[in-house]
Amino acid sequence: MAKYDTLLPRFLKYVKVNTRSNPNSETVPTDPKEVEFLKTLAKELEEVGVVDIHTQESGYVVGTLPANDGGNTPVIGYISHVDTADFNAENIQPQVHENYDGKSDIDLSGDGEWVLSPTVFPSLNKYEGHDLVTTNGLTLLGADDKSGVADIMTMLDYYKAHPEVKHGEIRIGFAPDEETGTGADHFDAKDFNTKYAYTVDGGPLGELEYETFNAAQATIEIQGNEVHTAVAKGLMINALQVGIDYHNMLPEHDRPEETEGREGFYHLFKMTGTPDHAQLVYIIRDHDRKIFEERKQKMQEIGDKLNKQFGQERVKVEVHDQYYNMREVLEKDMTPVEIAQKAMENLDIKPDIYPVRGGTDGSKISFMGIPTPNLFAGGENMHSRYEYVSVQTMERAVDLLLEINRLNSEENN
């Protein structure tokens, strides 16, 4: 029997809705599908007793569950995003595999073409006895982050069914465009108005994250001089070759595939062009702010060096920051991390605290004045056809939210 009756049905309903965001859009939010889903969630929030439900200019749907503890409990917030990543999200068909044995292959497509195997994904070994939700291999699942949305809504369901359980004021935020990296740019932190918040957007059981990358994107524009190859000697400047030369001047091993832990990198994720003109697009990542700044400077120095060789500006380097390591904010007040850690320990969940090799909406929101660490929501193999989630891990995520609220109320009254 399910611990929370509404959790799995909610999740299955949510993931069937295509809410893929559009990284090429200039609208806010980036896709109308997100807007429609957020409207649905707004109605559901009202049904479970949330008040002051409204949509920020950012597209965030926010609302408040009033306190019933009669005390001075600090307002706490929970945030999850509704959009899914840049992978097929049309006609998602979730499948529930009950009581998984922790070792068998799962034939997602039913014909052996797409198989979720512990040989390839040893994380499956952890889930003996769990009920796993997967796709049919043709789409992503959307557990990132509809597991978080379902966890938060199930917490609210629980409070509606158990009005005797005391809690402080709780703010809810459902976000668009996390996957495009732009959603939190427009977040109205003053309107959200909480002392602390949590993004419920992590992966496996126990994840508690308050350290992220510093992040920037660099665009390298290269103007070549294209002439006929028959008379190219001394005249041609092949923009594509210049791009290759530029890339080869970066540290050889500072790449995602060769780094781990707190090691930063340069990641070339797009290269297009002709001999006349080429463009390279990089993301720059590092946990250390000083090294992060040095990495950005390195990109410019390489461009300057090439331009000096040409005797004219052929290479233009533009770098813009995306987000910063939220540890800079959290280490000044570790209260939300300490509360979450204590809540996990009370629930016999081992906290898994490590530096995230990425970012969350909390990376930006923390710098807006609301310290916002990240909690596990359950997903594995995110952004792919092999994405899956354990129902039991999602249930533990709901347990965690309830326990955080209990501690927050108890310790302040």
C-alpha positions in Angstrom: 0.0 0.0 0.0 1.3 3.4 -1.0 2.4 5.7 1.9 1.0 8.7 0.2 -2.0 7.8 -2.0 -1.9 10.8 -4.2 1.8 10.9 -4.9 2.1 8.3 -7.8 -1.1 9.3 -9.5 -0.1 12.9 -9.5 3.3 12.2 -10.8 2.1 10.0 -13.6 -0.5 12.7 -14.6 2.2 15.4 -14.6 4.8 13.6 -16.7 2.3 12.8 -19.4 2.1 16.6 -20.1 4.7 17.9 -22.5 6.3 20.9 -20.8 9.6 21.0 -22.7 11.1 24.5 -22.6 12.5 26.2 -25.7 16.1 27.4 -25.4 15.7 29.3 -28.7 12.7 31.4 -27.6 12.9 35.0 -26.3 9.6 34.9 -24.5 9.1 34.6 -20.8 8.3 31.7 -20.2 9.9 30.2 -23.3 7.0 28.0 -24.3 3.2 28.2 -24.0 3.0 24.6 -22.9 4.7 25.6 -19.6 2.2 28.4 -19.1 -0.8 26.0 -19.5 0.6 23.5 -17.1 1.3 26.2 -14.5 -2.3 27.3 -14.8 -3.3 23.7 -14.0 -1.0 23.7 -10.9 -2.5 27.0 -9.7 -5.9 25.4 -9.7 -4.6 22.4 -7.8 -2.9 24.6 -5.2 -6.2 26.3 -4.5 -7.8 22.8 -4.0 -5.3 22.0 -1.2 -5.7 25.2 0.8 -3.1 27.4 -0.7 -4.0 31.1 -0.8 -2.7 34.3 -2.5 -2.0 32.2 -5.6 -0.6 34.4 -8.4 1.7 34.4 -11.3 4.8 36.6 -11.2 6.0 38.4 -14.3 8.7 35.7 -14.3 6.1 33.1 -15.0 6.5 31.6 -11.6 3.3 30.5 -10.0 3.5 31.2 -6.2 1.2 30.8 -3.3 1.1 30.5 0.5 -0.1 27.8 2.9 -1.0 29.7 6.0 0.6 28.8 9.3 -1.5 26.9 11.9 1.1 26.8 14.7 0.3 30.2 16.0 3.9 31.1 16.6 6.8 33.0 15.2 8.0 30.4 12.7 10.2 31.8 9.9 8.5 31.6 6.5 10.0 28.8 4.5 9.7 28.2 0.7 9.8 25.2 -1.6 10.5 25.5 -5.4 10.4 23.0 -8.2 10.5 23.6 -12.0 7.9 22.3 -14.4 9.8 22.4 -17.7 11.8 19.4 -19.0 15.1 19.3 -20.8 16.0 19.4 -24.5 15.0 15.8 -25.3 11.9 14.3 -26.8 9.0 15.0 -24.5 6.1 14.3 -26.8 3.7 11.4 -25.9 5.5 10.4 -22.7 4.3 6.9 -21.7 5.3 6.2 -18.1 5.6 2.6 -17.0 5.6 1.4 -13.4 7.8 -1.6 -12.6 6.7 -2.9 -9.2 9.0 -4.6 -6.7 12.1 -4.3 -9.0 14.7 -7.0 -8.1 17.7 -4.6 -8.3 19.6 -6.7 -10.9 17.4 -7.4 -14.0 17.4 -5.6 -17.3 14.2 -3.5 -17.9 13.1 -3.7 -21.5 11.7 -0.3 -21.9 10.4 -0.5 -25.5 9.3 -4.2 -25.2 11.3 -5.2 -28.3 14.8 -5.1 -26.9 15.8 -1.9 -28.6 15.9 0.3 -25.5 16.9 -1.5 -22.4 17.6 0.0 -18.9 20.4 -2.3 -17.7 22.3 -2.3 -14.4 25.3 -3.3 -16.4 25.3 0.2 -17.9 23.5 1.9 -15.0 24.7 0.3 -11.8 22.6 2.8 -9.8 19.8 0.3 -10.4 21.4 -2.0 -7.9 20.3 0.3 -5.1 16.6 -0.2 -5.8 15.8 -3.8 -4.9 12.2 -3.9 -3.8 11.4 -0.5 -5.1 8.7 0.5 -7.6 10.4 2.2 -10.5 8.8 4.5 -13.0 10.4 4.6 -16.4 9.6 5.6 -20.0 9.1 3.4 -23.0 12.5 4.4 -24.2 11.3 7.0 -26.8 11.2 10.0 -24.5 12.6 11.3 -21.3 10.4 10.8 -18.2 10.3 14.3 -16.7 11.2 13.3 -13.1 13.5 16.3 -13.5 11.6 18.0 -12.0 8.0 16.8 -11.9 9.1 14.5 -9.1 9.8 17.6 -7.1 6.4 19.1 -8.1 4.6 16.0 -7.1 6.5 15.8 -3.8 5.5 19.4 -2.9 1.9 18.9 -3.9 1.8 15.6 -1.9 3.1 17.5 1.1 0.2 19.9 0.7 -2.2 17.0 0.3 -1.0 15.6 3.6 -1.6 18.9 5.5 -5.1 19.1 4.0 -5.9 15.6 5.2 -4.2 16.2 8.6 -5.1 19.8 9.8 -4.0 18.8 13.3 -0.3 18.7 12.2 1.3 22.1 13.1 3.5 24.0 10.7 4.6 27.6 10.0 3.8 29.6 6.9 5.0 27.9 3.8 5.5 29.5 0.4 5.3 27.4 -2.8 6.9 28.3 -6.1 6.5 26.4 -9.4 9.0 27.6 -12.0 9.3 27.7 -15.7 12.5 27.6 -17.8 15.0 26.1 -15.3 16.4 23.9 -18.0 17.1 26.9 -20.3 19.0 28.5 -17.4 16.8 31.6 -17.6 13.8 31.0 -15.4 15.3 32.4 -12.2 16.7 35.5 -13.9 13.2 37.0 -13.6 12.2 35.6 -10.2 10.7 38.2 -7.8 12.4 37.3 -4.5 10.8 40.2 -2.8 7.3 38.9 -3.7 8.2 35.4 -2.6 9.4 36.9 0.7 10.8 33.9 2.7 13.7 33.7 5.1 14.9 30.4 3.5 13.8 28.3 0.6 14.7 24.9 -0.9 14.6 23.8 -4.5 13.3 20.2 -4.6 15.2 19.4 -7.7 17.9 16.9 -6.7 18.5 13.2 -7.6 18.8 10.1 -5.4 18.0 9.7 -1.7 19.9 11.9 0.6 21.2 14.5 -1.8 21.6 17.9 0.0 23.4 20.5 -2.1 24.6 24.0 -1.3 27.7 24.3 -3.4 27.4 24.8 -7.2 29.6 25.8 -10.0 30.3 29.4 -11.0 29.1 29.5 -14.6 29.6 31.6 -17.7 29.1 31.2 -21.4 31.6 32.4 -24.0 30.9 33.0 -27.7 33.9 33.2 -30.0 33.3 34.9 -33.4 36.0 34.4 -36.0 36.1 36.3 -39.3 38.2 34.6 -41.9 39.4 35.6 -45.3 38.1 33.1 -47.8 39.8 33.0 -51.2 40.0 30.3 -53.9 42.2 27.4 -52.7 44.3 27.8 -55.9 45.6 31.1 -54.7 45.2 30.6 -51.0 48.9 30.7 -49.9 49.6 33.7 -47.9 46.0 35.0 -48.4 43.5 32.6 -46.9 42.5 32.8 -43.3 40.3 29.8 -42.7 38.0 30.7 -39.9 37.3 27.1 -39.1 41.1 26.4 -38.7 41.4 29.4 -36.5 38.7 28.0 -34.4 40.6 24.7 -34.1 43.7 26.7 -33.2 41.8 28.6 -30.6 40.5 25.5 -29.0 43.9 23.8 -28.9 45.3 26.7 -26.9 43.0 25.9 -24.0 44.3 23.5 -21.3 44.1 20.1 -22.9 42.6 18.2 -20.0 40.2 20.9 -18.6 37.2 19.2 -20.2 34.0 17.7 -18.6 35.0 14.2 -19.6 38.4 14.4 -17.8 37.4 16.3 -14.6 35.5 15.5 -11.4 34.8 16.9 -8.0 35.7 20.5 -7.7 37.8 20.5 -10.9 36.5 23.1 -13.4 36.5 23.0 -17.2 35.9 24.6 -20.6 33.3 22.8 -22.6 33.0 23.4 -26.3 29.4 22.5 -27.1 28.8 24.2 -30.4 31.0 24.9 -33.4 29.6 26.1 -36.7 30.9 28.0 -39.7 32.7 28.1 -43.0 36.2 29.3 -44.0 34.7 32.8 -44.1 33.2 32.9 -40.7 33.0 30.5 -37.7 31.5 30.5 -34.2 32.5 28.6 -31.1 30.3 28.5 -28.0 31.7 27.3 -24.7 30.5 27.0 -21.1 33.0 27.8 -18.4 32.7 26.2 -15.0 34.5 26.3 -11.7 33.6 26.1 -8.0 36.4 28.6 -7.0 35.5 32.2 -7.9 39.1 33.3 -8.4 39.9 30.4 -10.7 36.6 31.0 -12.5 37.6 34.6 -13.2 41.0 33.4 -14.4 39.3 31.0 -16.8 37.3 33.8 -18.3 40.4 35.9 -18.7 42.2 33.0 -20.4 39.5 33.0 -23.1 40.1 36.6 -23.8 43.9 36.3 -23.7 43.8 33.6 -26.4 41.7 35.8 -28.6 44.1 38.7 -28.1 47.1 36.5 -28.9 45.5 35.3 -32.2 44.6 38.9 -33.1 48.2 40.0 -32.5 49.4 37.3 -34.9 47.0 38.5 -37.6 47.8 42.1 -36.9 44.1 42.9 -36.9 41.0 41.9 -35.0 39.8 38.6 -36.4 38.7 37.0 -33.2 36.0 38.5 -30.9 35.4 37.0 -27.5 32.2 37.7 -25.6 31.7 36.2 -22.1 28.6 36.6 -19.9 28.1 35.1 -16.4 25.2 32.7 -15.9 25.2 32.0 -12.2 27.5 31.8 -9.2 28.4 29.3 -6.5 25.6 29.6 -3.9 28.0 28.5 -1.2 29.2 32.1 -1.0 25.7 32.9 0.4 25.0 29.8 2.3 28.2 29.6 4.3 27.3 33.0 5.9 24.1 31.3 7.3 24.0 27.5 7.2 20.6 27.3 9.0 18.6 25.9 6.1 21.4 23.3 5.4 21.6 22.4 9.1 17.8 22.0 9.4 17.6 19.8 6.3 20.6 17.7 7.6 19.0 17.2 11.0 15.7 16.3 9.3 17.4 13.7 7.2 19.1 12.2 10.3 15.8 12.1 12.2 14.4 10.1 9.3 17.4 7.7 9.1 18.4 9.2 5.7 22.2 9.6 5.3 22.8 13.1 4.0 24.8 13.1 0.8 26.5 16.5 0.7 28.8 17.2 -2.2 29.7 20.0 -4.7 27.3 20.0 -7.5 28.8 19.9 -11.0 26.1 22.2 -12.3 23.6 24.7 -10.9 20.1 25.0 -9.7 17.6 27.9 -9.6 18.7 28.2 -6.0 22.1 29.3 -7.3 20.5 32.6 -8.5 17.8 32.9 -5.9 20.4 32.6 -3.1 22.1 35.7 -4.5 18.7 37.5 -4.5 18.7 37.3 -0.7 17.0 33.9 -0.1 19.4 31.2 0.8 18.2 28.2 -1.2 19.9 24.8 -1.0 18.7 21.9 -3.0 17.0 18.7 -1.8 16.7 15.3 -3.4 13.5 14.6 -5.4 14.4 11.1 -6.6 15.3 11.2 -10.3 18.1 9.2 -11.9 19.6 9.3 -15.4 17.9 12.7 -16.0 17.6 14.3 -19.4 17.6 11.0 -21.2 15.4 8.1 -22.4 16.9 6.1 -19.5 15.5 8.4 -16.9 13.8 6.7 -14.0 12.6 7.4 -10.4 11.8 5.3 -7.4 8.3 5.8 -5.9 9.8 5.0 -2.5 12.5 7.7 -2.8 9.8 10.2 -3.7 7.9 9.2 -0.6 11.0 9.8 1.5 11.3 13.2 -0.1 7.8 14.0 1.1 8.8 12.8 4.5 11.7 15.1 4.4 9.6 18.2 3.6 7.2 17.4 6.4 10.1 16.9 8.9 11.8 20.2 7.9 8.6 22.0 8.5 8.1 20.3 11.8 11.6 21.3 12.9 11.2 24.8 11.7 8.1 25.2 13.7 9.2 23.4 16.8 12.6 25.2 17.1 11.0 28.6 16.8 8.1 28.2 19.2 
